[in-house]
Amino acid sequence: MTHPAPAEGTAPAEGTAPVVVASDLDRTLIYSAAALGLTVPDREAPRLLCVEVYQGRPLSYVTETAAGLLAALGSAAVFVPTTTRTREQYLRIRLPGPAPRFAVCANGGHLLVDGASDPEWHAAVRARLDEECAPLAEVQAHLAAAADPAWLLKHRTADELFAYLVVERELLPGDWVKELAVWAEPRGWTVSLQGRKVYAVPKPLTKSAAVREVARRAGAGRTLAAGDSLLDADLLLAADLAWRPGHGELAEAGWTAPGVTALPERGVAAGERILREFLGAVPAAEPGAGGPAPA
């Protein structure tokens, strides 16, 4: 297999290997209006930059300060957006700074290189899922039978790799997700509740595996990571240093581990804090780099 050269546009300190910075996106770096978590008076709210438009409407935001930090990070490290989103959903996002050469989509099912899925990586992932996990069709059928129309809004699959439900969170029975997880466990699948979405994902489909491949190709010396959900736990554990925000599935469970810092910030302020932590841990970056972007 011929692999791409180390990512261009990075500027590691002289004599050091590049640092890979792998971060979840939704509710870690970017936030919908409902997830912003703004608690200050309106006149004190941070200025926001829209980074995603869907069906002609703004959908996801970062603070203006975070936009500057992202631009600085993209020039100082191998920044790798690492998401459960499908490729189509990921490509709607327009992050500030240099375009990332690598991105991880579909929870590791696709490794994007310059915006295109690496076919050999995807084929290897497919082969492992076929060997180790119950088929997607079986999981889809169970979800369709177990979900109640009273709280189910949508039933979707992502790139024919995993399934998820969009639900009315307030009406979802408290034990339903736990019962689904018990059913999924012996079949090689895991379950995660994120906002209004219930994910059923094959266990071998991990962000960490794809990020390790990026680190290998980039010749990275260290990996930094951040994420807020159960599907990010493997990524955080695999990194040399990692951070999680004060909201989300991991925070609600009180989850932490050696090398993982639990931050107190919640909402969009957590995204800004995570970027500062990343920059502070990258040798080539100035700790105060990436102030507010120009108006």
C-alpha positions as CSV (number, residue, x, y, z in Angstrom):
1,M,0.0,0.0,0.0
2,T,1.3,3.5,-0.9
3,H,0.7,6.0,1.8
4,P,0.6,9.8,1.6
5,A,3.6,11.8,2.8
6,P,3.3,13.6,6.2
7,A,0.6,16.3,6.2
8,E,1.6,19.6,4.6
9,G,0.9,22.9,6.3
10,T,2.1,21.8,9.7
11,A,5.0,23.5,11.5
12,P,6.4,21.3,14.2
13,A,9.3,22.6,16.3
14,E,12.6,22.0,14.6
15,G,14.0,18.5,15.2
16,T,10.7,17.2,16.6
17,A,8.1,14.8,15.1
18,P,4.7,16.3,14.3
19,V,1.9,16.1,16.9
20,V,-1.4,14.7,15.8
21,V,-4.4,16.5,17.3
22,A,-7.5,14.3,16.9
23,S,-10.8,15.9,18.1
24,D,-14.4,15.0,18.0
25,L,-16.5,17.8,16.5
26,D,-20.1,18.0,17.7
27,R,-20.4,19.2,21.3
28,T,-16.6,19.1,21.6
29,L,-15.4,21.8,19.1
30,I,-18.5,22.8,17.3
31,Y,-22.0,23.5,18.8
32,S,-25.6,23.8,17.5
33,A,-27.6,26.7,18.9
34,A,-29.3,24.3,21.3
35,A,-25.9,23.1,22.6
36,L,-24.2,26.4,23.1
37,G,-24.8,26.5,26.8
38,L,-24.6,30.2,27.1
39,T,-25.2,31.2,30.7
40,V,-24.1,34.9,30.7
41,P,-26.3,37.9,30.0
42,D,-26.9,38.3,26.2
43,R,-24.8,41.5,26.1
44,E,-21.8,39.5,27.4
45,A,-22.2,36.5,25.1
46,P,-19.2,35.7,22.9
47,R,-19.3,36.5,19.3
48,L,-20.0,33.4,17.3
49,L,-18.8,32.1,13.9
50,C,-21.1,29.8,11.9
51,V,-19.1,26.8,10.6
52,E,-21.9,24.7,9.1
53,V,-25.0,25.4,7.0
54,Y,-27.6,22.8,6.4
55,Q,-30.5,23.3,4.0
56,G,-29.7,27.0,3.8
57,R,-29.7,27.6,7.5
58,P,-26.9,28.0,10.0
59,L,-26.4,24.9,12.1
60,S,-23.1,24.8,14.0
61,Y,-20.9,27.4,15.6
62,V,-17.6,28.1,17.3
63,T,-16.7,31.3,19.3
64,E,-14.8,33.9,17.3
65,T,-11.9,33.3,19.7
66,A,-12.1,29.5,19.1
67,A,-11.9,30.2,15.3
68,G,-8.5,31.9,15.8
69,L,-7.3,29.1,18.0
70,L,-8.3,26.6,15.3
71,A,-6.4,28.4,12.7
72,A,-3.3,28.5,14.9
73,L,-3.7,24.8,15.7
74,G,-4.0,23.8,12.0
75,S,-0.6,25.5,11.3
76,A,1.2,24.0,14.3
77,A,0.0,20.3,14.3
78,V,-1.6,17.6,12.2
79,F,-5.2,18.5,13.1
80,V,-7.5,15.5,12.4
81,P,-11.3,16.1,12.8
82,T,-12.5,12.8,14.2
83,T,-16.3,12.3,14.0
84,T,-19.1,9.8,14.0
85,R,-20.7,11.9,11.2
86,T,-20.9,10.4,7.7
87,R,-18.7,11.8,5.0
88,E,-21.5,13.9,3.6
89,Q,-22.3,15.4,7.0
90,Y,-18.6,16.1,7.7
91,L,-18.0,17.8,4.4
92,R,-20.7,20.4,5.2
93,I,-18.4,21.8,7.9
94,R,-16.1,24.7,7.1
95,L,-13.6,25.0,9.9
96,P,-11.2,28.0,10.2
97,G,-7.6,27.5,9.3
98,P,-5.8,25.2,6.9
99,A,-8.0,22.4,5.4
100,P,-7.1,19.3,7.3
101,R,-5.4,16.7,5.1
102,F,-6.7,13.8,7.2
103,A,-10.2,13.4,8.7
104,V,-11.9,10.4,10.4
105,C,-15.6,9.9,9.6
106,A,-18.2,7.3,10.4
107,N,-16.5,6.6,13.7
108,G,-13.4,5.3,12.0
109,G,-15.1,3.6,9.0
110,H,-13.7,6.1,6.6
111,L,-10.2,7.7,6.7
112,L,-10.4,10.7,4.5
113,V,-7.2,11.9,2.7
114,D,-7.6,15.3,1.1
115,G,-11.4,14.8,1.3
116,A,-11.5,11.4,-0.3
117,S,-12.1,8.1,1.5
118,D,-9.0,5.8,1.5
119,P,-10.5,2.6,-0.2
120,E,-8.0,0.2,1.3
121,W,-8.7,1.4,4.8
122,H,-12.4,1.2,4.3
123,A,-12.1,-2.4,2.9
124,A,-10.1,-3.5,5.8
125,V,-12.7,-2.1,8.3
126,R,-15.5,-3.8,6.4
127,A,-13.7,-7.2,6.5
128,R,-13.2,-6.9,10.3
129,L,-16.8,-6.0,10.9
130,D,-18.0,-9.0,8.8
131,E,-15.8,-11.3,10.8
132,E,-16.4,-10.1,14.3
133,C,-19.9,-8.6,14.6
134,A,-23.6,-9.4,14.0
135,P,-24.7,-7.9,10.6
136,L,-26.1,-4.4,10.4
137,A,-29.4,-5.8,9.1
138,E,-30.0,-7.8,12.4
139,V,-29.4,-4.6,14.4
140,Q,-31.6,-2.5,12.2
141,A,-34.4,-5.1,12.6
142,H,-34.1,-5.1,16.4
143,L,-34.1,-1.3,16.6
144,A,-37.2,-1.2,14.4
145,A,-39.0,-3.7,16.6
146,A,-37.9,-2.3,20.0
147,A,-38.4,1.4,19.3
148,D,-41.8,3.0,20.2
149,P,-43.4,5.4,17.7
150,A,-44.4,7.6,20.6
151,W,-40.8,8.8,20.9
152,L,-39.0,7.7,17.7
153,L,-38.5,10.5,15.2
154,K,-36.1,8.9,12.6
155,H,-34.3,5.6,12.0
156,R,-31.1,5.9,10.0
157,T,-28.0,4.1,8.9
158,A,-24.6,5.7,8.4
159,D,-22.6,4.7,5.4
160,E,-23.9,1.1,5.8
161,L,-21.7,0.8,8.9
162,F,-23.9,1.5,11.9
163,A,-27.4,2.6,12.8
164,Y,-28.9,5.4,14.9
165,L,-32.2,6.6,16.0
166,V,-33.4,10.2,16.5
167,V,-35.7,10.3,19.5
168,E,-37.8,12.7,21.6
169,R,-35.3,12.6,24.6
170,E,-38.0,13.6,27.1
171,L,-40.2,10.7,26.2
172,L,-37.4,8.0,25.9
173,P,-37.8,5.5,28.8
174,G,-34.9,5.7,31.2
175,D,-33.9,2.0,30.9
176,W,-34.4,1.6,27.2
177,V,-30.9,2.5,26.2
178,K,-29.5,0.2,28.9
179,E,-31.6,-2.7,27.7
180,L,-30.5,-2.1,24.1
181,A,-26.8,-2.1,25.3
182,V,-27.3,-5.5,27.0
183,W,-28.8,-6.9,23.8
184,A,-26.0,-5.5,21.6
185,E,-23.1,-6.5,23.8
186,P,-22.9,-10.3,22.9
187,R,-23.4,-9.4,19.2
188,G,-20.3,-7.3,19.1
189,W,-22.0,-3.9,19.1
190,T,-22.0,-0.9,21.5
191,V,-24.7,1.7,22.3
192,S,-24.3,5.4,22.9
193,L,-26.9,8.1,23.7
194,Q,-25.8,11.6,22.5
195,G,-28.4,14.3,22.7
196,R,-31.4,13.2,20.7
197,K,-29.5,10.3,19.0
198,V,-29.2,6.7,20.1
199,Y,-26.2,5.1,18.3
200,A,-25.7,1.4,17.7
201,V,-22.1,0.9,16.6
202,P,-19.9,-2.2,16.0
203,K,-17.2,-2.5,18.6
204,P,-14.3,-2.7,16.2
205,L,-15.5,0.5,14.5
206,T,-13.3,2.9,16.5
207,K,-11.9,6.4,16.1
208,S,-8.7,5.4,17.8
209,A,-7.7,2.8,15.1
210,A,-8.1,5.3,12.3
211,V,-6.2,8.0,14.3
212,R,-3.3,5.6,14.9
213,E,-3.1,5.1,11.2
214,V,-2.9,8.8,10.6
215,A,-0.2,9.1,13.3
216,R,1.8,6.3,11.5
217,R,1.5,8.0,8.1
218,A,2.4,11.4,9.5
219,G,5.3,10.1,11.5
220,A,3.8,11.7,14.6
221,G,5.6,11.7,17.9
222,R,2.6,12.3,20.1
223,T,-1.2,12.3,19.8
224,L,-3.6,14.6,21.6
225,A,-7.4,14.1,21.7
226,A,-10.7,15.4,22.9
227,G,-14.3,14.2,23.0
228,D,-17.5,14.1,25.0
229,S,-19.2,10.8,24.3
230,L,-18.9,7.1,25.0
231,L,-17.8,6.7,21.4
232,D,-14.9,9.0,22.1
233,A,-13.6,7.0,25.1
234,D,-11.3,4.7,23.0
235,L,-9.8,7.8,21.3
236,L,-9.1,9.5,24.6
237,L,-7.5,6.3,26.1
238,A,-5.2,5.9,23.1
239,A,-3.9,9.5,23.2
240,D,-0.8,10.7,25.1
241,L,-2.9,13.5,26.5
242,A,-6.7,14.0,26.3
243,W,-9.5,16.3,27.5
244,R,-13.2,16.0,27.9
245,P,-15.7,18.8,28.5
246,G,-17.9,19.2,31.5
247,H,-21.0,18.2,29.6
248,G,-21.8,15.1,27.6
249,E,-22.1,11.3,28.1
250,L,-18.6,10.9,29.6
251,A,-19.1,13.8,32.1
252,E,-22.6,12.5,33.1
253,A,-21.0,9.1,33.9
254,G,-18.1,10.8,35.8
255,W,-15.7,9.0,33.4
256,T,-12.0,9.8,33.5
257,A,-8.7,7.9,33.1
258,P,-5.0,8.5,33.4
259,G,-3.9,11.1,31.0
260,V,-7.4,12.4,30.5
261,T,-8.3,15.8,32.0
262,A,-11.9,16.5,32.9
263,L,-12.6,20.2,32.2
264,P,-15.2,22.2,34.1
265,E,-16.4,24.2,31.1
266,R,-19.6,23.3,29.4
267,G,-21.1,24.2,26.1
268,V,-19.2,26.3,23.5
269,A,-16.9,27.6,26.2
270,A,-15.6,24.1,26.6
271,G,-14.7,24.0,22.9
272,E,-12.6,27.2,23.3
273,R,-10.9,25.7,26.4
274,I,-10.0,22.5,24.6
275,L,-8.4,24.4,21.8
276,R,-6.3,26.3,24.3
277,E,-5.2,23.1,25.9
278,F,-4.3,21.6,22.5
279,L,-2.1,24.6,21.6
280,G,-0.5,24.6,25.0
281,A,0.6,21.0,24.5
282,V,2.0,21.5,20.9
283,P,5.7,22.4,21.0
284,A,5.6,24.7,17.9
285,A,2.6,26.7,19.2
286,E,2.7,29.7,21.4
287,P,0.4,29.2,24.4
288,G,-1.4,32.5,23.7
289,A,-1.6,32.0,20.0
290,G,-4.8,32.4,18.1
291,G,-6.6,35.3,19.5
292,P,-9.9,36.5,18.2
293,A,-10.2,36.4,14.4
294,P,-10.6,39.7,12.7
295,A,-14.1,41.1,12.6
